[in-house]
Structure formats: C-alpha cells, structure tokens
Amino acid sequence: MVDSDGVFAQFYEHLHLPDYFGWNWDALRDCLQDLGWIPASHFLLTVDDAESALSGSPEERAIFYQALTDAARYWAAKPELPGQKRPHSEYFCCLPRRRRERWPPS
C-alpha cells in the first residue's frame, strides 16, 4: 500500500468491495461505513506493516487514517435497536513506536 491505488486495491480485494466502489478516499470512507454486503455482525480490520502504508505521502496517510477513524466512530455511535444486529467495527493500525504521528488523528 505504497500509494492510494495500492490502498484501494487491498481494500477492494480483501473486503470484496462492491463494483460501484469509486476508487477514491470518499468512496473508501463510504464503504467502510456501510459493509452491508458482508454477512457479519462484527468486524476487525488490521493493517499489517502500517509503517509502509503511504510512506511517501504523509498527506494521504493522514487522509487514510482519518477515513479509518471516521468509520470506527460511525460504527461506535450506531444505536443498538432491539432485535437488530448492531455491526461494530474495530480498527487497528500497527504504528511504529518511533513515529510521532498522533493516533487517532484529531
């Protein structure tokens, strides 16, 4: 995931994103806040080797982290209704200890 296309390709492939996925940051955020095509009630998303993700573009890395944070906040705020499953997403990015980036971004 050295560039945005690599990020989008990984998410498209591993989450089986719908064909209407727009291959941009807003589309990724929208899909992460939907996940309706996945027959599960809980999700755990792990980004391996996060140090390498978008390593050449700190601006896009911040957008990526914000998309993950927005989706996690969306799912955490979803109300629990009687008789309805409440999807809940956990997002875990393995950030190297030597980095000074703030996680989650504010």
MIZANU-245639 format. One line per 10 residues: their letters; for each residue x, y, z of N, C-alpha, C, O, CB. Coordinates in nm, 3 decimals, always signed. Glycine has a CB too. Example, Ala and Ser with C-alpha at 12.3 -4.5 7.8 and 13.67 -1.06 7.14 Angstrom:
BEGIN
AS> +1.319:-0.569:+0.780:+1.230:-0.450:+0.780:+1.320:-0.330:+0.780:+1.424:-0.332:+0.846:+1.131:-0.447:+0.905 | +1.285:-0.225:+0.708:+1.367:-0.106:+0.714:+1.290:+0.003:+0.787:+1.341:+0.114:+0.804:+1.408:-0.060:+0.572
//
This chain:
BEGIN
MVDSDGVFAQ> +0.082:-0.118:+0.000:+0.000:+0.000:+0.000:+0.088:+0.125:+0.000:+0.074:+0.212:+0.086:-0.094:-0.001:+0.120 | +0.177:+0.134:-0.097:+0.270:+0.246:-0.102:+0.207:+0.372:-0.161:+0.259:+0.482:-0.143:+0.392:+0.209:-0.183 | +0.094:+0.355:-0.230:+0.023:+0.471:-0.283:-0.128:+0.448:-0.267:-0.171:+0.340:-0.227:+0.060:+0.497:-0.433 | -0.207:+0.550:-0.299:-0.351:+0.540:-0.278:-0.412:+0.427:-0.359:-0.501:+0.357:-0.310:-0.420:+0.672:-0.313 | -0.367:+0.406:-0.482:-0.421:+0.296:-0.562:-0.394:+0.162:-0.495:-0.478:+0.072:-0.501:-0.360:+0.297:-0.704 | -0.279:+0.148:-0.432:-0.248:+0.025:-0.359:-0.340:+0.004:-0.240:-0.382:-0.108:-0.212:-0.104:+0.026:-0.313 | -0.371:+0.113:-0.169:-0.464:+0.106:-0.056:-0.601:+0.062:-0.107:-0.662:-0.031:-0.053:-0.474:+0.242:+0.017 | -0.650:+0.129:-0.211:-0.782:+0.097:-0.264:-0.788:-0.047:-0.314:-0.887:-0.116:-0.293:-0.819:+0.193:-0.376 | -0.682:-0.093:-0.380:-0.678:-0.230:-0.432:-0.683:-0.332:-0.319:-0.754:-0.432:-0.329:-0.552:-0.252:-0.517 | -0.609:-0.307:-0.211:-0.609:-0.400:-0.097:-0.748:-0.408:-0.033:-0.797:-0.517:-0.004:-0.504:-0.357:+0.008
FYEHLHLPDY> -0.810:-0.294:-0.011:-0.943:-0.294:+0.050:-1.045:-0.356:-0.044:-1.132:-0.432:-0.001:-0.985:-0.151:+0.086 | -1.035:-0.325:-0.173:-1.128:-0.381:-0.271:-1.118:-0.534:-0.272:-1.219:-0.604:-0.270:-1.098:-0.325:-0.412 | -0.995:-0.583:-0.274:-0.972:-0.727:-0.280:-1.011:-0.798:-0.151:-1.080:-0.900:-0.155:-0.826:-0.755:-0.311 | -0.968:-0.747:-0.038:-0.986:-0.819:+0.089:-1.123:-0.800:+0.152:-1.170:-0.889:+0.224:-0.881:-0.775:+0.185 | -1.187:-0.688:+0.127:-1.322:-0.668:+0.180:-1.429:-0.695:+0.075:-1.549:-0.682:+0.101:-1.336:-0.526:+0.233 | -1.384:-0.734:-0.044:-1.478:-0.761:-0.154:-1.572:-0.643:-0.172:-1.694:-0.658:-0.173:-1.558:-0.891:-0.127 | -1.512:-0.523:-0.185:-1.592:-0.402:-0.201:-1.683:-0.415:-0.322:-1.648:-0.482:-0.419:-1.502:-0.278:-0.213 | -1.799:-0.351:-0.318:-1.893:-0.360:-0.430:-1.836:-0.299:-0.558:-1.745:-0.217:-0.554:-2.024:-0.292:-0.395 | -1.892:-0.340:-0.670:-1.844:-0.292:-0.800:-1.859:-0.140:-0.815:-1.787:-0.079:-0.894:-1.919:-0.361:-0.912 | -1.951:-0.080:-0.741:-1.969:+0.066:-0.752:-1.864:+0.145:-0.674:-1.867:+0.268:-0.675:-2.107:+0.104:-0.703
FGWNWDALRD> -1.770:+0.076:-0.608:-1.663:+0.144:-0.535:-1.594:+0.243:-0.628:-1.554:+0.206:-0.738:-1.561:+0.042:-0.477 | -1.579:+0.368:-0.584:-1.530:+0.475:-0.670:-1.380:+0.497:-0.675:-1.335:+0.589:-0.742:-1.591:+0.598:-0.628 | -1.301:+0.415:-0.606:-1.155:+0.423:-0.610:-1.104:+0.563:-0.572:-1.018:+0.620:-0.639:-1.104:+0.386:-0.749 | -1.160:+0.617:-0.463:-1.112:+0.743:-0.407:-1.136:+0.739:-0.256:-1.202:+0.647:-0.206:-1.182:+0.867:-0.473 | -1.084:+0.837:-0.184:-1.091:+0.835:-0.037:-1.234:+0.844:+0.014:-1.269:+0.777:+0.110:-1.008:+0.949:+0.020 | -1.317:+0.927:-0.049:-1.456:+0.938:-0.006:-1.530:+0.806:-0.025:-1.611:+0.766:+0.058:-1.528:+1.050:-0.082 | -1.502:+0.739:-0.136:-1.566:+0.609:-0.163:-1.521:+0.505:-0.061:-1.602:+0.423:-0.016:-1.533:+0.561:-0.306 | -1.393:+0.506:-0.024:-1.346:+0.412:+0.076:-1.415:+0.438:+0.210:-1.460:+0.345:+0.276:-1.192:+0.421:+0.092 | -1.423:+0.565:+0.250:-1.490:+0.601:+0.374:-1.636:+0.555:+0.370:-1.687:+0.497:+0.467:-1.481:+0.754:+0.399 | -1.704:+0.580:+0.259:-1.844:+0.540:+0.246:-1.860:+0.389:+0.259:-1.950:+0.342:+0.329:-1.901:+0.586:+0.112
CLQDLGWIPA> -1.774:+0.314:+0.194:-1.784:+0.167:+0.201:-1.755:+0.116:+0.341:-1.821:+0.024:+0.388:-1.686:+0.102:+0.101 | -1.658:+0.176:+0.409:-1.626:+0.134:+0.545:-1.739:+0.165:+0.642:-1.750:+0.104:+0.748:-1.498:+0.200:+0.592 | -1.825:+0.262:+0.605:-1.939:+0.294:+0.689:-2.065:+0.221:+0.645:-2.174:+0.248:+0.697:-1.963:+0.443:+0.687 | -2.052:+0.130:+0.552:-2.166:+0.051:+0.506:-2.144:-0.096:+0.542:-2.207:-0.146:+0.634:-2.187:+0.068:+0.353 | -2.057:-0.163:+0.471:-2.023:-0.304:+0.493:-2.145:-0.396:+0.488:-2.139:-0.509:+0.537:-1.954:-0.320:+0.626 | -2.254:-0.349:+0.428:-2.377:-0.427:+0.421:-2.367:-0.553:+0.338:-2.449:-0.643:+0.355:-2.485:-0.342:+0.367 | -2.272:-0.563:+0.250:-2.256:-0.680:+0.165:-2.183:-0.793:+0.237:-2.175:-0.905:+0.185:-2.180:-0.642:+0.039 | -2.131:-0.765:+0.356:-2.059:-0.867:+0.432:-2.153:-0.926:+0.537:-2.203:-0.853:+0.622:-1.931:-0.808:+0.499 | -2.178:-1.057:+0.532:-2.272:-1.119:+0.627:-2.207:-1.145:+0.763:-2.183:-1.259:+0.801:-2.326:-1.250:+0.570 | -2.179:-1.036:+0.835:-2.118:-1.048:+0.968:-2.173:-0.937:+1.055:-2.221:-0.834:+1.005:-1.960:-1.040:+0.959
SHFLLTVDDA> -2.167:-0.958:+1.184:-2.214:-0.855:+1.275:-2.100:-0.784:+1.347:-2.122:-0.682:+1.412:-2.308:-0.916:+1.377 | -1.980:-0.835:+1.334:-1.862:-0.773:+1.396:-1.749:-0.774:+1.294:-1.740:-0.865:+1.211:-1.820:-0.847:+1.527 | -1.665:-0.674:+1.301:-1.555:-0.662:+1.206:-1.428:-0.625:+1.280:-1.429:-0.547:+1.376:-1.586:-0.557:+1.098 | -1.319:-0.681:+1.234:-1.187:-0.643:+1.283:-1.100:-0.620:+1.161:-1.080:-0.711:+1.079:-1.126:-0.753:+1.379 | -1.049:-0.502:+1.148:-0.965:-0.467:+1.035:-0.825:-0.442:+1.086:-0.805:-0.358:+1.174:-1.021:-0.343:+0.959 | -0.728:-0.513:+1.032:-0.589:-0.499:+1.072:-0.508:-0.454:+0.952:-0.519:-0.510:+0.843:-0.534:-0.631:+1.130 | -0.426:-0.353:+0.973:-0.336:-0.306:+0.868:-0.196:-0.353:+0.907:-0.135:-0.301:+1.000:-0.342:-0.149:+0.850 | -0.147:-0.452:+0.835:-0.012:-0.503:+0.859:+0.091:-0.408:+0.800:+0.068:-0.347:+0.696:+0.005:-0.644:+0.801 | +0.204:-0.397:+0.867:+0.314:-0.314:+0.820:+0.267:-0.172:+0.788:+0.298:-0.117:+0.682:+0.379:-0.377:+0.697 | +0.193:-0.114:+0.882:+0.137:+0.020:+0.862:+0.246:+0.124:+0.838:+0.220:+0.229:+0.778:+0.054:+0.060:+0.982
ESALSGSPEE> +0.366:+0.097:+0.883:+0.477:+0.190:+0.860:+0.498:+0.214:+0.711:+0.538:+0.323:+0.671:+0.606:+0.137:+0.924 | +0.473:+0.113:+0.630:+0.494:+0.124:+0.486:+0.375:+0.185:+0.413:+0.389:+0.233:+0.301:+0.525:-0.010:+0.428 | +0.258:+0.182:+0.476:+0.138:+0.233:+0.409:+0.154:+0.381:+0.379:+0.172:+0.463:+0.469:+0.013:+0.209:+0.496 | +0.147:+0.414:+0.251:+0.155:+0.553:+0.205:+0.278:+0.625:+0.261:+0.273:+0.743:+0.294:+0.029:+0.628:+0.245 | +0.389:+0.551:+0.270:+0.510:+0.606:+0.331:+0.564:+0.729:+0.258:+0.631:+0.812:+0.319:+0.617:+0.500:+0.335 | +0.537:+0.741:+0.131:+0.587:+0.856:+0.055:+0.493:+0.974:+0.054:+0.523:+1.077:-0.007:+0.615:+0.815:-0.085 | +0.380:+0.962:+0.120:+0.281:+1.069:+0.116:+0.215:+1.089:+0.252:+0.109:+1.032:+0.278:+0.175:+1.040:+0.011 | +0.277:+1.169:+0.338:+0.219:+1.193:+0.470:+0.078:+1.252:+0.463:-0.005:+1.225:+0.550:+0.308:+1.286:+0.549 | +0.050:+1.333:+0.360:-0.083:+1.392:+0.346:-0.188:+1.284:+0.321:-0.294:+1.285:+0.383:-0.084:+1.493:+0.232 | -0.158:+1.190:+0.231:-0.253:+1.083:+0.203:-0.262:+0.985:+0.319:-0.368:+0.928:+0.344:-0.214:+1.010:+0.075
RAIFYQALTD> -0.153:+0.965:+0.390:-0.156:+0.879:+0.509:-0.253:+0.936:+0.612:-0.330:+0.861:+0.673:-0.015:+0.865:+0.570 | -0.250:+1.067:+0.630:-0.342:+1.132:+0.724:-0.487:+1.115:+0.678:-0.576:+1.093:+0.760:-0.308:+1.283:+0.738 | -0.512:+1.124:+0.548:-0.647:+1.103:+0.495:-0.690:+0.959:+0.519:-0.805:+0.934:+0.557:-0.652:+1.136:+0.343 | -0.600:+0.865:+0.497:-0.629:+0.723:+0.520:-0.665:+0.697:+0.666:-0.765:+0.633:+0.695:-0.508:+0.637:+0.479 | -0.582:+0.748:+0.757:-0.609:+0.729:+0.900:-0.741:+0.794:+0.939:-0.816:+0.741:+1.021:-0.494:+0.786:+0.985 | -0.769:+0.911:+0.880:-0.895:+0.979:+0.912:-1.014:+0.898:+0.862:-1.117:+0.892:+0.929:-0.897:+1.120:+0.850 | -1.002:+0.835:+0.745:-1.110:+0.751:+0.694:-1.137:+0.634:+0.788:-1.252:+0.600:+0.814:-1.076:+0.699:+0.552 | -1.031:+0.572:+0.839:-1.047:+0.462:+0.935:-1.111:+0.512:+1.065:-1.199:+0.447:+1.120:-0.911:+0.397:+0.965 | -1.065:+0.627:+1.111:-1.119:+0.684:+1.235:-1.266:+0.721:+1.218:-1.347:+0.694:+1.306:-1.037:+0.808:+1.276 | -1.300:+0.782:+1.106:-1.439:+0.820:+1.080:-1.529:+0.697:+1.079:-1.638:+0.699:+1.136:-1.451:+0.894:+0.947
AARYWAAKPE> -1.484:+0.590:+1.016:-1.564:+0.468:+1.010:-1.580:+0.407:+1.149:-1.689:+0.362:+1.185:-1.500:+0.366:+0.914 | -1.473:+0.404:+1.226:-1.481:+0.348:+1.361:-1.577:+0.430:+1.447:-1.657:+0.373:+1.523:-1.341:+0.344:+1.427 | -1.571:+0.560:+1.437:-1.662:+0.646:+1.513:-1.806:+0.627:+1.467:-1.899:+0.626:+1.549:-1.622:+0.794:+1.499 | -1.825:+0.612:+1.338:-1.959:+0.589:+1.284:-2.020:+0.463:+1.346:-2.132:+0.465:+1.396:-1.954:+0.576:+1.130 | -1.945:+0.353:+1.342:-1.997:+0.227:+1.394:-2.013:+0.231:+1.546:-2.108:+0.173:+1.599:-1.905:+0.112:+1.356 | -1.924:+0.298:+1.615:-1.934:+0.306:+1.761:-2.057:+0.386:+1.804:-2.113:+0.359:+1.910:-1.807:+0.370:+1.819 | -2.100:+0.482:+1.723:-2.215:+0.565:+1.757:-2.348:+0.507:+1.711:-2.454:+0.560:+1.742:-2.197:+0.703:+1.698 | -2.342:+0.398:+1.636:-2.465:+0.337:+1.582:-2.550:+0.286:+1.698:-2.499:+0.212:+1.783:-2.432:+0.220:+1.482 | -2.677:+0.324:+1.704:-2.760:+0.279:+1.816:-2.792:+0.130:+1.809:-2.804:+0.072:+1.701:-2.890:+0.359:+1.821 | -2.804:+0.073:+1.924:-2.840:-0.069:+1.933:-2.991:-0.077:+1.946:-3.049:-0.030:+2.044:-2.767:-0.140:+2.053
LPGQKRPHSE> -3.055:-0.138:+1.847:-3.200:-0.149:+1.847:-3.241:-0.291:+1.883:-3.175:-0.387:+1.843:-3.257:-0.110:+1.709 | -3.351:-0.307:+1.960:-3.396:-0.441:+1.997:-3.424:-0.526:+1.873:-3.488:-0.481:+1.779:-3.522:-0.434:+2.084 | -3.374:-0.649:+1.876:-3.397:-0.743:+1.767:-3.317:-0.718:+1.642:-3.336:-0.786:+1.542:-3.538:-0.741:+1.732 | -3.228:-0.622:+1.644:-3.147:-0.591:+1.527:-3.000:-0.607:+1.562:-2.955:-0.567:+1.670:-3.176:-0.449:+1.475 | -2.925:-0.664:+1.470:-2.781:-0.675:+1.492:-2.720:-0.536:+1.490:-2.763:-0.449:+1.414:-2.714:-0.766:+1.385 | -2.622:-0.516:+1.572:-2.550:-0.390:+1.572:-2.409:-0.415:+1.522:-2.324:-0.463:+1.597:-2.548:-0.325:+1.714 | -2.383:-0.384:+1.396:-2.247:-0.401:+1.347:-2.152:-0.313:+1.426:-2.185:-0.199:+1.460:-2.237:-0.367:+1.197 | -2.039:-0.366:+1.455:-1.939:-0.291:+1.531:-1.804:-0.316:+1.467:-1.767:-0.431:+1.443:-1.938:-0.331:+1.682 | -1.733:-0.213:+1.440:-1.604:-0.226:+1.374:-1.492:-0.185:+1.467:-1.502:-0.085:+1.539:-1.600:-0.142:+1.247 | -1.388:-0.259:+1.465:-1.267:-0.225:+1.537:-1.158:-0.204:+1.431:-1.145:-0.284:+1.339:-1.226:-0.336:+1.642
YFCCLPRRRR> -1.082:-0.098:+1.445:-0.974:-0.071:+1.352:-0.843:-0.063:+1.429:-0.833:+0.008:+1.529:-1.000:+0.059:+1.273 | -0.746:-0.135:+1.382:-0.617:-0.142:+1.450:-0.508:-0.118:+1.347:-0.492:-0.195:+1.253:-0.598:-0.279:+1.521 | -0.435:-0.012:+1.365:-0.321:+0.015:+1.278:-0.195:-0.001:+1.359:-0.182:+0.058:+1.466:-0.328:+0.158:+1.215 | -0.103:-0.081:+1.310:+0.022:-0.105:+1.381:+0.118:+0.008:+1.347:+0.190:+0.001:+1.248:+0.083:-0.244:+1.343 | +0.119:+0.110:+1.428:+0.210:+0.220:+1.403:+0.342:+0.194:+1.474:+0.343:+0.148:+1.589:+0.149:+0.354:+1.449 | +0.451:+0.222:+1.408:+0.580:+0.200:+1.472:+0.598:+0.295:+1.590:+0.549:+0.408:+1.589:+0.695:+0.220:+1.371 | +0.667:+0.250:+1.691:+0.686:+0.328:+1.813:+0.767:+0.454:+1.789:+0.750:+0.553:+1.860:+0.753:+0.244:+1.920 | +0.853:+0.452:+1.689:+0.940:+0.568:+1.670:+0.868:+0.683:+1.600:+0.919:+0.795:+1.598:+1.062:+0.528:+1.590 | +0.752:+0.659:+1.545:+0.678:+0.765:+1.476:+0.614:+0.858:+1.576:+0.576:+0.817:+1.686:+0.571:+0.705:+1.384 | +0.603:+0.980:+1.540:+0.543:+1.078:+1.631:+0.405:+1.119:+1.586:+0.347:+1.212:+1.642:+0.632:+1.201:+1.642
ERWPPS> +0.351:+1.053:+1.485:+0.216:+1.085:+1.441:+0.118:+1.051:+1.551:+0.136:+0.954:+1.624:+0.181:+1.009:+1.311 | +0.018:+1.131:+1.562:-0.084:+1.111:+1.665:-0.188:+1.013:+1.611:-0.236:+1.029:+1.498:-0.150:+1.246:+1.707 | -0.223:+0.913:+1.689:-0.327:+0.818:+1.650:-0.426:+0.807:+1.763:-0.384:+0.785:+1.877:-0.268:+0.680:+1.616 | -0.552:+0.821:+1.741:-0.609:+0.857:+1.612:-0.592:+1.005:+1.585:-0.575:+1.084:+1.678:-0.757:+0.818:+1.605 | -0.597:+1.044:+1.458:-0.586:+1.187:+1.428:-0.704:+1.262:+1.489:-0.813:+1.206:+1.501:-0.579:+1.210:+1.274 | -0.683:+1.385:+1.528:-0.793:+1.460:+1.587:-0.870:+1.538:+1.484:-0.966:+1.607:+1.517:-0.742:+1.555:+1.693
//
